[in-house]
Amino acid sequence: MADVFAKLVKDGGPLGQHMDRAHGYFAFPKLEGELGPRMTFRGKEMIVWSLNNYLGLVNHPEVRRVDAEAAAMYGMGNPMGARMMSGNTAKHDQLEKVISEFVNREDTMLLNFGYQGIMSCIDAIVNRRDVIVYDGQAHACIVDGVRLHMGHRYAYKHNDIADCEKQLQRATEMANKNGGGILLITEGVFGMDGEQGILKEIVELKNKFEFRILIDDAHGFGYMGPNGAGADSAQGCQDGIDLYFSTFVKSMGSIGAFISGPKDVLKYLRYNTRSQIFAKSLPLLIVEGMLARMEMVKTMPELREKLWHNVNRLQEGLKARGFDIGKTNSPVTPIYMKGDVPEATSMVMDLRENYHIFCSIVVYPVIPKGDIIYRIIPTAAHSDEDIDLTLKAFEDTKKKLDKGAYKAEKIPNMAEVM
Ligand SMILES: Cc1ncc(COP(=O)(O)O)c(C=O)c1O
């Protein structure tokens, strides 16, 4: 018989295989100092492009003040217990009401975490007779929610409306056979390639098929659309999106999440979402901080304007220099290049050590062998100077990459002792 641990210590797994050389540098790096566009990494000041701090709220003085006062008033533990048992407060209800009005839905339920929250909501919504149709590039939390599902599931090719229709056709046959319904799950803004989900086109398919739609708008909530209410409001199809989910960990610079939709469905979810029923409720200091953030999002359009100014300056600058940034139509800016893993990591090292630019890379096995994606997240807190220095750094390092200057046998050994 095998020891269950034997396979774990063999090679580290698909991402962990490089850990001996990468830990603390390419993986698990420690960014230090005040959160924002300039932080310290291994003693050097970097221009940081890895935080989903879209509106620059995470370190806004007003946000810091409210969070500190709320922490002093409530402490971390208040309230104790799950909301169903002893952890409910009027402030939790108030925040749900504010969010419902903001995203134009009848009702909202707060979730402690986005990841577990959406998994658990998916689990509560469908039974074994139902069929799930979902985007093939959906975030891991959706995939894991789908894994919990005991019925059939069909993935469609990422943002491919023809394939989506094909899978809905298959799902309809299966749901009819089993006496169930169909839940379609996609994202408002995809965090890897920056493309918005094709929400409007999917909603139009409701004229042909009977199904409900749940979107994960983690990357769109707070700044997309005329008032920041999300990707579905940007695409003018809020009415067709039955359930809207987002997290507070990105634009809101906090922690926690929510799901919004019809009152009768939310009533059911409150009593049947296992990750909430069997877990302590969101701390009051988070709730109080979120009330202040929602007020800022509603009353400070200048944050969104600054974000889009920065997005346009960065993306136009990259395109003008011949970079391939794919089909992004959001702030998430992928830069597609060719090279193997050692080359990609050598280029990242040059960017960090000599140009003081900190961004994330995505390589095989997350994407196909030979492809590299540098992912840049502009925020409202970045300056024109941050952007111009970064454009220059990419221009220089791309020339070196094309000339083969980063060719290497192995990834550079930059590990700190684990
Ligand atoms: C698309 C998407 N959904 C859900 C989550 C998970 O949210 P949380 O960090 O609140 O668990 C993330 C990442 O944070 C995400 O990018």
The ligand as an SDF file (V2000), in Angstrom:
LIG
                    3D

 16 16  0  0  0  0  0  0  0  0999 V2000
  -13.0500   35.6530  -10.4130 C   0  0  0  0  0  0  0  0  0  0  0  0
  -12.8350   35.4200   -8.9460 C   0  0  0  0  0  0  0  0  0  0  0  0
  -13.8230   34.8940   -8.2010 N   0  0  0  0  0  0  0  0  0  0  0  0
  -13.6620   34.6580   -6.8870 C   0  0  0  0  0  0  0  0  0  0  0  0
  -12.4820   34.9400   -6.2440 C   0  0  0  0  0  0  0  0  0  0  0  0
  -12.3440   34.5820   -4.7880 C   0  0  0  0  0  0  0  0  0  0  0  0
  -12.6960   35.6290   -3.9550 O   0  0  0  0  0  0  0  0  0  0  0  0
  -12.1570   35.7050   -2.4380 P   0  0  0  0  0  0  0  0  0  0  0  0
  -10.7170   36.1030   -2.4930 O   0  0  0  0  0  0  0  0  0  0  0  0
  -13.0770   36.6810   -1.7940 O   0  0  0  0  0  0  0  0  0  0  0  0
  -12.3020   34.3170   -1.8450 O   0  0  0  0  0  0  0  0  0  0  0  0
  -11.4230   35.5170   -6.9680 C   0  0  0  0  0  0  0  0  0  0  0  0
  -10.1370   35.8740   -6.3210 C   0  0  0  0  0  0  0  0  0  0  0  0
  -10.0050   36.4780   -5.3190 O   0  0  0  0  0  0  0  0  0  0  0  0
  -11.6070   35.7660   -8.3520 C   0  0  0  0  0  0  0  0  0  0  0  0
  -10.6190   36.3020   -9.0960 O   0  0  0  0  0  0  0  0  0  0  0  0
  1  2  1  0
  2  3  1  0
  2 15  2  0
  3  4  2  0
  4  5  1  0
  5  6  1  0
  5 12  2  0
  6  7  1  0
  7  8  1  0
  8  9  2  0
  8 10  1  0
  8 11  1  0
 12 13  1  0
 12 15  1  0
 13 14  2  0
 15 16  1  0
M  END
$$$$
